[in-house]
Amino acid sequence: MSEADALDIVQRAIWTILAASGPAVFVAMFVGVGIAFLQALTQVQEITLTFVPKIVAILVTVAVSAPFVGAEISSFTTLVFSRIESGF
């Protein structure tokens, strides 16, 4: 295995991690900003108000994006196994 092969696999692994975690992170960010905006408008500083909507939004997002995340991980796994099979 050369350095180029190792860098290619690491680059693909990082891309897979970003693609798999991206939907949940973005939804959590948008819900958090929306709740922070709501708290700033109403001056209600309840700490638990931020957690429940985020958890629900993330669970829904993970359920909806599960086929996409599974396809990304499967694609990466197939790539790594094909490289192992061909001897890099």
Phi and psi in degrees as GROMACS dihedral restraints (atoms count N, CA, C in turn):
[ dihedral_restraints ]
;  ai    aj    ak    al  type     phi  dphi    fc
    3     4     5     6     1   -92.3    20    10
    4     5     6     7     1   173.5    20    10
    6     7     8     9     1   -64.7    20    10
    7     8     9    10     1   -35.6    20    10
    9    10    11    12     1   -64.3    20    10
   10    11    12    13     1   -40.5    20    10
   12    13    14    15     1   -64.0    20    10
   13    14    15    16     1   -44.0    20    10
   15    16    17    18     1   -63.7    20    10
   16    17    18    19     1   -43.3    20    10
   18    19    20    21     1   -64.9    20    10
   19    20    21    22     1   -37.1    20    10
   21    22    23    24     1   -64.2    20    10
   22    23    24    25     1   -43.2    20    10
   24    25    26    27     1   -67.2    20    10
   25    26    27    28     1   -41.6    20    10
   27    28    29    30     1   -64.8    20    10
   28    29    30    31     1   -42.0    20    10
   30    31    32    33     1   -61.8    20    10
   31    32    33    34     1   -43.6    20    10
   33    34    35    36     1   -66.3    20    10
   34    35    36    37     1   -36.1    20    10
   36    37    38    39     1   -65.7    20    10
   37    38    39    40     1   -42.3    20    10
   39    40    41    42     1   -64.7    20    10
   40    41    42    43     1   -41.9    20    10
   42    43    44    45     1   -63.1    20    10
   43    44    45    46     1   -40.1    20    10
   45    46    47    48     1   -64.1    20    10
   46    47    48    49     1   -41.4    20    10
   48    49    50    51     1   -63.3    20    10
   49    50    51    52     1   -44.6    20    10
   51    52    53    54     1   -65.4    20    10
   52    53    54    55     1   -41.3    20    10
   54    55    56    57     1   -69.2    20    10
   55    56    57    58     1   -36.8    20    10
   57    58    59    60     1   -74.0    20    10
   58    59    60    61     1   -36.0    20    10
   60    61    62    63     1   -92.8    20    10
   61    62    63    64     1   -13.4    20    10
   63    64    65    66     1   -56.0    20    10
   64    65    66    67     1   -51.3    20    10
   66    67    68    69     1   -57.9    20    10
   67    68    69    70     1   -45.2    20    10
   69    70    71    72     1   -67.2    20    10
   70    71    72    73     1   -39.0    20    10
   72    73    74    75     1   -66.8    20    10
   73    74    75    76     1   -43.8    20    10
   75    76    77    78     1   -65.5    20    10
   76    77    78    79     1   -41.0    20    10
   78    79    80    81     1   -65.0    20    10
   79    80    81    82     1   -42.6    20    10
   81    82    83    84     1   -61.7    20    10
   82    83    84    85     1   -39.2    20    10
   84    85    86    87     1   -66.0    20    10
   85    86    87    88     1   -47.0    20    10
   87    88    89    90     1   -66.2    20    10
   88    89    90    91     1   -40.1    20    10
   90    91    92    93     1   -65.9    20    10
   91    92    93    94     1   -41.0    20    10
   93    94    95    96     1   -62.7    20    10
   94    95    96    97     1   -42.2    20    10
   96    97    98    99     1   -66.2    20    10
   97    98    99   100     1   -40.4    20    10
   99   100   101   102     1   -63.6    20    10
  100   101   102   103     1   -42.3    20    10
  102   103   104   105     1   -69.4    20    10
  103   104   105   106     1   -39.1    20    10
  105   106   107   108     1   -62.8    20    10
  106   107   108   109     1   -39.2    20    10
  108   109   110   111     1   -64.4    20    10
  109   110   111   112     1   -42.9    20    10
  111   112   113   114     1   -63.0    20    10
  112   113   114   115     1   -41.4    20    10
  114   115   116   117     1   -67.5    20    10
  115   116   117   118     1   -35.3    20    10
  117   118   119   120     1   -69.2    20    10
  118   119   120   121     1   -36.1    20    10
  120   121   122   123     1   -70.7    20    10
  121   122   123   124     1   -41.2    20    10
  123   124   125   126     1   -96.4    20    10
  124   125   126   127     1    -9.0    20    10
  126   127   128   129     1    57.5    20    10
  127   128   129   130     1    30.9    20    10
  129   130   131   132     1   -93.9    20    10
  130   131   132   133     1   113.8    20    10
  132   133   134   135     1  -107.4    20    10
  133   134   135   136     1    55.8    20    10
  135   136   137   138     1   -87.2    20    10
  136   137   138   139     1   122.1    20    10
  138   139   140   141     1   -68.8    20    10
  139   140   141   142     1   -40.0    20    10
  141   142   143   144     1   -70.6    20    10
  142   143   144   145     1   -16.0    20    10
  144   145   146   147     1   -63.1    20    10
  145   146   147   148     1   -27.9    20    10
  147   148   149   150     1   -81.0    20    10
  148   149   150   151     1   -28.8    20    10
  150   151   152   153     1   -78.5    20    10
  151   152   153   154     1   -45.3    20    10
  153   154   155   156     1   -63.9    20    10
  154   155   156   157     1   -49.9    20    10
  156   157   158   159     1   -63.0    20    10
  157   158   159   160     1   -36.3    20    10
  159   160   161   162     1   -64.3    20    10
  160   161   162   163     1   -44.3    20    10
  162   163   164   165     1   -63.1    20    10
  163   164   165   166     1   -44.4    20    10
  165   166   167   168     1   -64.1    20    10
  166   167   168   169     1   -44.9    20    10
  168   169   170   171     1   -63.8    20    10
  169   170   171   172     1   -40.7    20    10
  171   172   173   174     1   -67.8    20    10
  172   173   174   175     1   -41.5    20    10
  174   175   176   177     1   -62.7    20    10
  175   176   177   178     1   -42.2    20    10
  177   178   179   180     1   -64.7    20    10
  178   179   180   181     1   -42.3    20    10
  180   181   182   183     1   -64.5    20    10
  181   182   183   184     1   -42.4    20    10
  183   184   185   186     1   -63.7    20    10
  184   185   186   187     1   -40.5    20    10
  186   187   188   189     1   -65.2    20    10
  187   188   189   190     1   -39.3    20    10
  189   190   191   192     1   -74.8    20    10
  190   191   192   193     1   -39.1    20    10
  192   193   194   195     1   -92.7    20    10
  193   194   195   196     1     7.3    20    10
  195   196   197   198     1   -59.0    20    10
  196   197   198   199     1   -41.6    20    10
  198   199   200   201     1   -62.8    20    10
  199   200   201   202     1   -39.0    20    10
  201   202   203   204     1   -65.1    20    10
  202   203   204   205     1   -45.9    20    10
  204   205   206   207     1   -64.2    20    10
  205   206   207   208     1   -42.8    20    10
  207   208   209   210     1   -62.4    20    10
  208   209   210   211     1   -38.8    20    10
  210   211   212   213     1   -66.2    20    10
  211   212   213   214     1   -39.6    20    10
  213   214   215   216     1   -64.5    20    10
  214   215   216   217     1   -45.2    20    10
  216   217   218   219     1   -67.1    20    10
  217   218   219   220     1   -39.7    20    10
  219   220   221   222     1   -64.5    20    10
  220   221   222   223     1   -39.6    20    10
  222   223   224   225     1   -63.3    20    10
  223   224   225   226     1   -43.1    20    10
  225   226   227   228     1   -65.5    20    10
  226   227   228   229     1   -42.2    20    10
  228   229   230   231     1   -63.1    20    10
  229   230   231   232     1   -42.2    20    10
  231   232   233   234     1   -61.8    20    10
  232   233   234   235     1   -41.1    20    10
  234   235   236   237     1   -61.9    20    10
  235   236   237   238     1   -46.8    20    10
  237   238   239   240     1   -65.2    20    10
  238   239   240   241     1   -44.3    20    10
  240   241   242   243     1   -67.1    20    10
  241   242   243   244     1   -34.4    20    10
  243   244   245   246     1   -68.8    20    10
  244   245   246   247     1   -35.5    20    10
  246   247   248   249     1   -67.5    20    10
  247   248   249   250     1   -39.0    20    10
  249   250   251   252     1   -65.5    20    10
  250   251   252   253     1   -41.7    20    10
  252   253   254   255     1   -64.8    20    10
  253   254   255   256     1   -38.4    20    10
  255   256   257   258     1   -83.2    20    10
  256   257   258   259     1    -4.6    20    10
  258   259   260   261     1    79.3    20    10
  259   260   261   262     1    24.4    20    10
